[in-house]
Amino acid sequence: MMYSSDPMDQSTGRAPADTLMNYPDSHCPSYYAATSNESPEYPPLRTDVRTDVCVIGAGFTGIATALTLAERGYSVTVLEQHKVGWGASGRSGGQMVGGLPSEASLKKRWGDAHADTVFELGYRGHTIIAQRVQQYGIDCDLKYGYIDVALRPRHLEQQKRWHEELCGRGMEDHLRLVAADELPDVLGTDKYLGGLINNRNGHLHPLNLCLGEARAAAGLGVSLYEGTEVTGIEHGSRPVVTTRQGKVSADFVVLAGNAYHHLEPDRLSGLVFPSGTYILATEPLTEEEVAQINPLDLAVCDQNQVLDYFRLSADRRLLFGGGCNYSGREPRSIEKAMAPRLRRIYPQLAHKRIDYAWGGKVGVVVNRTPLLGRIGENIFYAQGYSGHGVSLSHACGEVMADAVAGTFERMDIFSQVPHRRIPFGPTVGGYAVALGMLYFRLLDLL
Ligand SMILES: Cc1cc2nc3c(=O)[nH]c(=O)nc-3n(C[C@H](O)[C@H](O)[C@H](O)COP(=O)(O)OP(=O)(O)OC[C@H]3O[C@@H](n4cnc5c(N)ncnc54)[C@H](O)[C@@H]3O)c2cc1C
């Protein structure tokens, strides 16, 4: 099935009120939804249940947590307001990027004490994904190969530092610095000043990964409920998670709603920017075009704060993503907003039809340190991966499972970091998001 070139109302050319939140009963129209593997429908919760652990949200964080817990023998119930993979996980660029976005500041805070753990966490998700793809036979187009590309001289300096640091970690066989004059052969564009290839990173079909992991979890006895919005959590020695038609009483609750949830506002509101990012998928490229623009099949990410990221799909489409709404509002047409960015890098693809355009919310944290922690003794949360969530959410799922088992060592590396709260309510907070985006854009322009 082919969706329209833009999930917009074609008769008016206007975007629906909020593309990022529309389609409650299905995945948003995207290349991923159109190419998703067959997956079971999970029923809504219509009764009261008891479980060891109740997980709220069925994106990568929730499903990875549930699967790890099930592998360790816990009974787990997952509640998802829409569908498995409906949020950022099923919409993402699919770039499996290692390293924590705030690695430098975490190292500064903790010194050598946690340097190894922080580094290992940055790539732990890669290992978990590879293991699960193999163990559960998940067909999600997992491939290795990734390049950071520089737009400013300072990005080149950053690449040299990263190269040195990663070589110091024994990763030299995975890395290659690419000079500007070699880049047209590697990426078919002269827009970048240099690149750092990291073949430990890679790319995948995120919705199929999430659906496959959910199926694996269900196979291990995890109870999944879709169309089940959590309306509140009653705290206590045995917390109770409430929904419209049923309740779940659990020993532990794991909150995995990321940029899409409003639960536990006293503790969590204003800590994550729900920042919009958008992706275009072209019609399939010819083999000659692929050989010209990305012969190594690399996932590509520029080093701006408000960045462009792109890669090829398994069926040779260019999936081109980026942040484009500095107002904090939806663009009226994702295609119109994003196509100039694509054409700036690849004018030779300007004639290509755009088959899909979609967007989603990334949970960005002001200091880029993922928000992991606990509320009382038995409610845990993990969110705010600032654009690194494909891999990091999997590592954090394991950290959540450790917390359920009473081990907080890795969680506390994050939970003890102080965070700045975006002030005021959701409306004024929206302006704060816009100001934040503007700030990051200005940093890029400096
Ligand atoms: C367009 C886009 C491109 C991206 N590209 C990349 C990339 O290339 N690489 C990368 O590493 N990261 C990328 N990211 C970020 C990455 O996708 C996220 O960090 C990651 O998927 C977060 O997973 P999650 O499970 O925490 O959140 P989500 O996938 O958003 O899942 C949260 C789930 O919780 C559910 N939920 C919320 N509230 C409730 C409630 N009250 N009751 C029940 N359920 C609830 C939601 O419906 C949702 O399904 C991208 C994000 C977007 C939007």
The ligand as a Tripos MOL2 file, in Angstrom:
@<TRIPOS>MOLECULE
LIG
   53    58     1     0     0
SMALL
NO_CHARGES

@<TRIPOS>ATOM
      1 C1         11.0750   11.1180   13.6280 C.3       1 LIG1
      2 C2         12.0470   10.5790   14.6440 C.ar      1 LIG1
      3 C3         13.3140   10.1790   14.2500 C.ar      1 LIG1
      4 C4         14.2130    9.6440   15.1830 C.ar      1 LIG1
      5 N1         15.3870    9.1440   14.7430 N.ar      1 LIG1
      6 C5         16.2040    8.5040   15.6040 C.ar      1 LIG1
      7 C6         17.3600    7.8420   15.1380 C.ar      1 LIG1
      8 O1         17.6080    7.7780   13.9360 O.2       1 LIG1
      9 N2         18.1770    7.2540   16.0560 N.ar      1 LIG1
     10 C7         17.9010    7.2610   17.3970 C.ar      1 LIG1
     11 O2         18.6710    6.7090   18.1760 O.2       1 LIG1
     12 N3         16.7920    7.8700   17.8630 N.ar      1 LIG1
     13 C8         15.9290    8.4640   17.0140 C.ar      1 LIG1
     14 N4         14.7850    9.0260   17.4620 N.ar      1 LIG1
     15 C9         14.4820    8.9430   18.9010 C.3       1 LIG1
     16 C10        14.0010    7.5340   19.2750 C.3       1 LIG1
     17 O3         13.0420    7.1210   18.3490 O.3       1 LIG1
     18 C11        13.4210    7.5640   20.6840 C.3       1 LIG1
     19 O4         14.4020    8.0320   21.5760 O.3       1 LIG1
     20 C12        12.9840    6.1910   21.1720 C.3       1 LIG1
     21 O5         12.1890    5.5520   20.2110 O.3       1 LIG1
     22 C13        12.2210    6.3560   22.4730 C.3       1 LIG1
     23 O6         11.5890    5.1410   22.7840 O.3       1 LIG1
     24 P1         10.5590    5.1230   23.9800 P.3       1 LIG1
     25 O7         10.0250    3.7540   24.0510 O.co2     1 LIG1
     26 O8         11.1790    5.6770   25.1940 O.co2     1 LIG1
     27 O9          9.4080    6.1560   23.5730 O.3       1 LIG1
     28 P2          8.2460    5.9970   22.4830 P.3       1 LIG1
     29 O10         8.6420    5.1570   21.3550 O.co2     1 LIG1
     30 O11         7.7510    7.3670   22.1630 O.co2     1 LIG1
     31 O12         7.1260    5.1630   23.2490 O.3       1 LIG1
     32 C14         6.3680    5.7110   24.2950 C.3       1 LIG1
     33 C15         5.0260    5.0050   24.2490 C.3       1 LIG1
     34 O13         4.3220    5.2950   25.4320 O.3       1 LIG1
     35 C16         2.9660    5.3930   25.1110 C.3       1 LIG1
     36 N5          2.2900    6.1490   26.1720 N.ar      1 LIG1
     37 C17         2.5170    7.4450   26.5330 C.ar      1 LIG1
     38 N6          1.6960    7.7920   27.5360 N.ar      1 LIG1
     39 C18         0.9400    6.6950   27.8120 C.ar      1 LIG1
     40 C19        -0.1260    6.4520   28.7310 C.ar      1 LIG1
     41 N7         -0.5740    7.4020   29.5830 N.pl3     1 LIG1
     42 N8         -0.6900    5.2100   28.7440 N.ar      1 LIG1
     43 C20        -0.2570    4.2380   27.9120 C.ar      1 LIG1
     44 N9          0.7350    4.4430   26.9960 N.ar      1 LIG1
     45 C21         1.3150    5.6570   26.9570 C.ar      1 LIG1
     46 C22         2.9570    6.1050   23.7690 C.3       1 LIG1
     47 O14         1.7500    5.9270   23.0610 O.3       1 LIG1
     48 C23         4.1530    5.4760   23.0800 C.3       1 LIG1
     49 O15         3.8080    4.3930   22.2620 O.3       1 LIG1
     50 C24        13.8590    9.5710   16.5630 C.ar      1 LIG1
     51 C25        12.5990   10.0090   16.9590 C.ar      1 LIG1
     52 C26        11.6920   10.4980   16.0220 C.ar      1 LIG1
     53 C27        10.3370   10.9420   16.4790 C.3       1 LIG1
@<TRIPOS>BOND
     1     1     2 1
     2     2     3 ar
     3     2    52 ar
     4     3     4 ar
     5     4     5 ar
     6     4    50 ar
     7     5     6 ar
     8     6     7 ar
     9     6    13 1
    10     7     8 2
    11     7     9 ar
    12     9    10 ar
    13    10    11 2
    14    10    12 ar
    15    12    13 ar
    16    13    14 ar
    17    14    15 1
    18    14    50 ar
    19    15    16 1
    20    16    17 1
    21    16    18 1
    22    18    19 1
    23    18    20 1
    24    20    21 1
    25    20    22 1
    26    22    23 1
    27    23    24 1
    28    24    25 2
    29    24    26 1
    30    24    27 1
    31    27    28 1
    32    28    29 2
    33    28    30 1
    34    28    31 1
    35    31    32 1
    36    32    33 1
    37    33    34 1
    38    33    48 1
    39    34    35 1
    40    35    36 1
    41    35    46 1
    42    36    37 ar
    43    36    45 ar
    44    37    38 ar
    45    38    39 ar
    46    39    40 ar
    47    39    45 ar
    48    40    41 1
    49    40    42 ar
    50    42    43 ar
    51    43    44 ar
    52    44    45 ar
    53    46    47 1
    54    46    48 1
    55    48    49 1
    56    50    51 ar
    57    51    52 ar
    58    52    53 1
@<TRIPOS>SUBSTRUCTURE
     1 LIG1         1 GROUP 0 **** ****
